[in-house]
Structure formats: structure tokens, C-alpha cells
């Protein structure tokens, strides 16, 4: 099977690498050409344009940064939507707005192109390990067709519904829970420190007694032992939170905590933290805000 992979950021490069290692014929494209070098050295074909990448591919995987990138790629000058052919299947693995996903689903259906939204949970290190968790939505037939493509990059798949936008709604809701969890951890660590308790000891006691959560443990470790290279950034967290609130508003839903978290992200950005690691930046802001 020939696969076209478009978008080779921190996540995309790792994901594409696993597909190549699994034996798939891979054509890759990225706006910044140098990001294709590592995959080219491993046998991937580097395409000069998105249209060239998808030509002859049975499956097209995209992992772009945001709505603007997808709007430009699919509906801009020489848009990819015109290059896709009936019978091909597009797996959109990025986190985008529910509204744009609905528009893309309609355009794919009109052209007879299969479409599955399959955003992922996991930091770049998880992508490197091939252990992402995938939230998928699309027709049952299309999802079964692309399961072999998802296997090399994931530890599991949750099929959430038949409408692709439902997968994006779940991903945005999950990211809202992550940012809320991080902020709760950050404030509790500040509280513990003021009581003369080491945050690590506080967390181990609370996690053992209440959560037994490896996910909480992962983020607590990131916050207390900042990585040299940021994973997801404050900017990315703010973007996804905004998309979640947009989706909620479209359904006349009030999300009070999300509104409070949006203010916290805005404050972090004014403090120059936009490109800091999402968890590390939120914790540092909690420390600053914790001083009375």
C-alpha cells in the first residue's frame, strides 16, 4: 500500500517513521523541506507538492498544525481537495475545529473520497514510541480499511462515531481536561510547597490514595522535571482550548471552567510563555500567581 504523509512536525515525523518501518511505501511532503531529510534517508519519497505526494496513494495522512494550515492546503490556490481522487482515503490526524472538520467531511463525501478524523492523544515522546492513542470517527467500512495504517503508530484506537467531526469534539474535550488537570496539579504543588511538603512526595501520596493514574504521573514528572525540548506548547494548548469553547458555543453550551482556563492561558502568553512546554509553563504561572 502506498501512503502519502503530509505534515512533518514533531509528531508527524515520528508517525511517518513508524509507517516506513512497518514496510509501507511512503511519499512525504512538508512546507519546510529540511524536515523530510531523515525520512528520505530511510527510503521515503519526497514530493515537491502535496498533489505530487498523493498521486497514486491509496491512503493520505495529514498532520498539520491548525485550521489555517488545513484551509490553505485543501482550499487555497491549487488546493489538495482538487487533487484527491474517488476511492482514496484521507486520515486527518491533527486537532482542528469541529466546524472545519464538518466542512472537510462534506467536501470529501461530494467527491467520493473516504474520510476519517483520527486525532491523537500523546506528546512527541509518545509518538516516537509508537504509543499514541487514537480517537477515530467515520464510516465503519472506512475505519476498518485504515486500521492497519493506524496500528504501527498507536497503542489503541477508540471509535467514537460515524461523523468525523465527533472525533475532533472528543479530542478537544480531552485536551480541556488535560489543561484543567495540569493547572490543578500546579496549584496543589504550590500549596504543598507553602506547607513545607515536597511536591513529589505530595503527588505520590495523593496519586496512590486517589487516582492511581499513570497519566497524572506523567504530567507531574514533566512539571517537576522540565524536559530540555518542549512537547506541546502553551500556544498549542490555548489554540485547542479556544476550539473547544467554539464548539461548545455552537451547541449553546456554557463551559465555565474552560472560560477561566482561557484567561489563564492568555495571562501565560502575556508573560512570554507561549512557546514554553504546556505543562511546565502552566506550573510556572501557578507559582507566580500563588504569591499573595
C-alpha positions as CSV (number, residue, x, y, z in Angstrom):
1,X,0.0,0.0,0.0
2,X,1.3,3.4,-0.9
3,X,0.7,6.1,1.7
4,X,1.1,9.9,1.4
5,X,2.0,11.6,4.6
6,X,1.7,15.4,4.7
7,X,3.0,17.5,7.7
8,X,6.2,16.5,9.3
9,X,6.4,18.5,12.6
10,X,7.4,16.9,15.9
11,X,4.5,14.5,15.8
12,X,4.3,13.8,12.1
13,X,7.9,12.9,11.6
14,X,7.7,10.2,14.2
15,X,4.4,8.9,12.9
16,X,5.6,8.7,9.4
17,X,8.8,7.0,10.5
18,X,6.8,4.2,12.1
19,X,4.8,3.7,8.9
20,X,8.0,3.5,6.9
21,X,9.4,1.0,9.4
22,X,6.3,-1.1,9.0
23,X,7.0,-1.6,5.3
24,X,4.7,0.9,3.7
25,X,5.6,2.7,0.5
26,X,5.7,6.3,1.7
27,X,5.6,9.6,-0.1
28,X,6.1,12.6,2.2
29,X,5.6,16.4,1.9
30,X,6.3,19.3,4.2
31,X,6.4,23.0,3.7
32,X,9.9,23.1,5.2
33,X,11.9,20.8,3.0
34,X,14.7,20.0,5.5
35,X,12.2,18.2,7.8
36,X,11.9,15.5,5.1
37,X,15.6,14.6,5.1
38,X,15.6,12.0,7.9
39,X,12.7,10.1,6.3
40,X,14.2,10.4,2.8
41,X,17.4,8.8,4.2
42,X,15.2,5.8,5.3
43,X,13.6,5.3,2.0
44,X,10.7,7.7,1.8
45,X,10.0,9.5,-1.5
46,X,10.0,13.3,-1.1
47,X,7.3,15.1,-3.1
48,X,7.7,18.6,-4.3
49,X,4.0,19.4,-3.9
50,X,1.0,18.0,-2.0
51,X,-0.6,16.9,-5.2
52,X,2.5,15.0,-6.2
53,X,2.6,13.3,-2.8
54,X,-1.0,12.0,-3.1
55,X,-0.8,10.9,-6.7
56,X,-1.4,7.1,-6.7
57,X,-1.6,6.8,-2.9
58,X,-4.4,4.6,-1.5
59,X,-4.3,6.4,1.8
60,X,-3.4,10.1,2.6
61,X,-2.5,11.0,6.1
62,X,-2.3,14.7,7.2
63,X,-0.8,16.1,10.4
64,X,-0.8,19.9,10.1
65,X,-0.7,22.5,12.9
66,X,-4.0,24.2,12.8
67,X,-7.2,25.3,10.9
68,X,-5.3,27.9,8.9
69,X,-2.9,25.3,7.6
70,X,-5.7,23.0,6.6
71,X,-7.7,25.8,5.0
72,X,-4.6,26.7,2.9
73,X,-3.7,23.1,2.0
74,X,-7.2,22.0,0.9
75,X,-9.0,25.1,-0.2
76,X,-6.1,27.5,-1.2
77,X,-4.6,28.0,-4.6
78,X,-4.0,24.6,-6.1
79,X,-5.9,23.1,-3.1
80,X,-5.4,19.5,-2.3
81,X,-9.1,18.9,-2.4
82,X,-9.0,19.0,-6.2
83,X,-6.1,16.6,-6.3
84,X,-7.8,13.8,-4.3
85,X,-9.4,11.1,-6.3
86,X,-12.5,9.0,-5.7
87,X,-11.5,5.8,-3.9
88,X,-8.7,7.3,-1.9
89,X,-9.0,7.7,1.8
90,X,-7.8,10.6,3.8
91,X,-7.0,10.2,7.5
92,X,-6.8,13.6,9.3
93,X,-4.8,13.1,12.4
94,X,-4.4,16.6,13.6
95,X,-6.5,18.6,16.1
96,X,-8.7,21.1,14.2
97,X,-12.1,22.8,14.8
98,X,-15.3,20.8,14.7
99,X,-16.7,23.3,12.1
100,X,-13.8,22.8,9.7
101,X,-13.9,19.1,10.1
102,X,-17.6,19.1,9.2
103,X,-16.8,21.2,6.0
104,X,-14.0,18.8,5.0
105,X,-16.3,15.8,5.6
106,X,-18.9,17.3,3.3
107,X,-16.3,18.0,0.5
108,X,-14.8,14.5,0.7
109,X,-18.2,12.9,0.5
110,X,-19.1,15.0,-2.5
111,X,-16.0,13.8,-4.3
112,X,-16.3,10.1,-3.3
113,X,-13.1,10.3,-1.1
114,X,-13.1,8.3,2.1
115,X,-12.6,10.5,5.2
116,X,-11.7,9.6,8.8
117,X,-10.8,12.1,11.5
118,X,-8.4,10.4,13.8
119,X,-6.7,12.9,16.2
120,X,-4.2,11.6,18.7
121,X,-3.5,11.8,22.4
122,X,0.2,11.8,23.3
123,X,3.2,14.0,23.4
124,X,6.1,13.8,20.8
125,X,7.9,11.3,23.0
126,X,4.8,9.0,22.9
127,X,4.7,9.4,19.1
128,X,8.4,8.4,19.0
129,X,7.5,5.2,20.9
130,X,4.6,4.4,18.6
131,X,2.2,4.5,21.6
132,X,-0.3,7.2,20.7
133,X,-4.0,6.8,21.5
134,X,-6.2,7.5,18.5
135,X,-9.8,8.8,18.6
136,X,-11.4,7.8,15.2
137,X,-14.7,8.7,13.6
138,X,-16.0,7.8,10.2
139,X,-18.0,5.1,8.4
140,X,-17.4,1.6,9.8
141,X,-16.1,0.4,6.4
142,X,-13.6,3.2,6.0
143,X,-12.3,2.8,9.6
144,X,-11.8,-1.0,9.1
145,X,-9.9,-0.2,5.9
146,X,-7.4,2.1,7.6
147,X,-6.9,0.2,10.8
148,X,-3.6,-1.4,9.5
149,X,-2.3,2.1,8.9
150,X,-3.1,3.2,12.5
151,X,-1.6,0.1,14.1
152,X,2.2,1.0,13.8
153,X,1.7,4.4,15.4
154,X,-0.7,3.6,18.2
155,X,-1.3,1.5,21.3
156,X,-5.1,1.7,20.8
157,X,-8.0,3.2,18.9
158,X,-11.3,4.5,20.3
159,X,-14.0,4.6,17.6
160,X,-16.3,7.3,18.7
161,X,-18.9,7.6,15.9
162,X,-19.7,7.8,12.2
163,X,-19.3,11.6,11.8
164,X,-15.6,12.6,11.5
165,X,-16.2,15.8,13.5
166,X,-17.2,13.7,16.5
167,X,-13.6,12.6,16.9
168,X,-12.4,16.2,16.9
169,X,-15.0,17.1,19.5
170,X,-13.7,14.3,21.8
171,X,-10.1,15.3,21.3
172,X,-10.8,19.0,22.1
173,X,-12.8,17.9,25.2
174,X,-9.9,15.7,26.3
175,X,-7.4,18.5,25.9
176,X,-9.6,20.7,28.0
177,X,-9.4,18.0,30.8
178,X,-5.6,17.9,30.4
179,X,-5.1,21.6,30.8
180,X,-7.5,21.6,33.8
181,X,-5.6,18.7,35.3
182,X,-2.3,20.4,34.8
183,X,-3.5,23.6,36.4
184,X,-5.0,21.7,39.4
185,X,-1.6,19.9,39.8
186,X,0.3,23.2,39.6
187,X,-1.8,24.9,42.3
188,X,-1.7,21.9,44.5
189,X,2.1,21.7,44.2
190,X,2.3,25.4,45.1
191,X,0.1,24.8,48.1
192,X,2.2,21.8,49.2
193,X,5.4,23.8,49.0
194,X,4.0,26.5,51.2
195,X,3.1,23.8,53.8
196,X,6.7,22.6,53.7
197,X,5.9,19.5,51.7
198,X,7.9,18.4,48.7
199,X,5.6,18.4,45.6
200,X,6.9,15.0,44.6
201,X,6.0,13.5,48.0
202,X,2.6,15.2,47.9
203,X,1.9,13.9,44.5
204,X,2.9,10.3,45.2
205,X,0.7,10.2,48.3
206,X,-2.3,11.7,46.5
207,X,-1.9,9.6,43.4
208,X,-1.5,6.4,45.4
209,X,-4.6,7.2,47.6
210,X,-6.9,8.7,45.0
211,X,-6.1,8.3,41.3
212,X,-3.5,5.5,40.6
213,X,-3.2,7.3,37.3
214,X,-0.1,6.9,35.1
215,X,-1.3,9.9,33.1
216,X,-1.3,12.2,36.2
217,X,2.2,10.7,37.0
218,X,3.5,11.5,33.5
219,X,2.5,15.2,33.7
220,X,3.6,15.6,37.3
221,X,7.0,14.3,36.2
222,X,7.1,16.8,33.3
223,X,6.2,19.7,35.6
224,X,8.7,18.8,38.3
225,X,11.5,17.7,35.8
226,X,11.1,20.0,32.8
227,X,12.3,18.4,29.5
228,X,15.0,20.0,27.5
229,X,12.8,20.2,24.5
230,X,9.1,21.3,25.0
231,X,6.4,18.9,23.9
232,X,3.1,20.6,23.3
233,X,3.4,24.4,24.0
234,X,1.2,26.9,25.8
235,X,0.3,28.3,22.4
236,X,-1.0,24.9,21.3
237,X,-2.9,24.5,24.5
238,X,-4.5,27.9,24.1
239,X,-5.4,27.1,20.5
240,X,-7.2,23.8,21.4
241,X,-9.0,25.3,24.3
242,X,-10.3,28.1,22.1
243,X,-11.6,25.5,19.6
244,X,-13.3,23.6,22.4
245,X,-15.1,26.7,23.5
246,X,-16.1,27.5,19.9
247,X,-17.6,24.0,19.5
248,X,-19.4,24.4,22.8
249,X,-20.8,27.8,21.8
250,X,-22.1,26.4,18.5
251,X,-24.3,24.0,20.6
252,X,-25.4,26.6,23.1
253,X,-23.3,25.1,25.8
254,X,-21.7,27.0,28.7
255,X,-18.3,25.8,29.8
256,X,-17.4,27.9,32.9
257,X,-14.1,26.2,33.8
258,X,-12.9,26.4,30.2
259,X,-13.6,30.2,30.2
260,X,-11.5,30.5,33.4
261,X,-8.7,28.4,31.8
262,X,-8.8,30.6,28.7
263,X,-7.9,33.6,30.9
264,X,-5.1,31.7,32.5
265,X,-3.6,30.8,29.1
266,X,-4.0,34.5,28.0
267,X,-2.0,35.5,31.1
268,X,0.7,33.0,30.3
269,X,1.1,34.4,26.8
270,X,1.4,37.9,28.1
271,X,4.2,36.6,30.4
272,X,6.1,35.4,27.3
273,X,5.4,31.7,27.9
274,X,3.7,31.0,24.5
275,X,6.5,28.7,23.4
276,X,7.1,27.0,26.7
277,X,6.1,23.4,27.3
278,X,2.4,23.4,28.1
279,X,2.7,21.7,31.5
280,X,5.9,23.5,32.6
281,X,4.5,26.9,31.6
282,X,1.2,26.3,33.4
283,X,3.1,25.2,36.6
284,X,5.4,28.3,36.4
285,X,2.4,30.5,36.1
286,X,0.7,28.8,39.0
287,X,3.8,29.5,41.1
288,X,3.8,33.2,40.1
289,X,0.0,33.5,40.8
290,X,0.4,31.7,44.1
291,X,2.2,34.7,45.7
292,X,-0.1,36.8,47.8
